[in-house]
Amino acid sequence: MSQAIFYDSLSFAKELASGGFSQEQAETQARVLSRILETRILSREKHAYNLTPSKKELTP
């Protein structure tokens, strides 16, 4: 039930660096954003899983 999300961390870091961030700052921002996206996706999947009734509950 997961939804694929494309995130190009290298392009993101390059864009930040071209905008004035140091290479270290750009790479750190890219890593942090990757973790945030991963956490949000996993949280959403867990929430959706918890809301799905089991077959056992549906059987009278």
Secondary structure, 3 states (H helix, E strand, C coil): CCCCCCCCHHHHHHHHHHCCCCHHHHHHHHHHHHHHHHHHHHHHHHHHHHHCCCHHHHCC
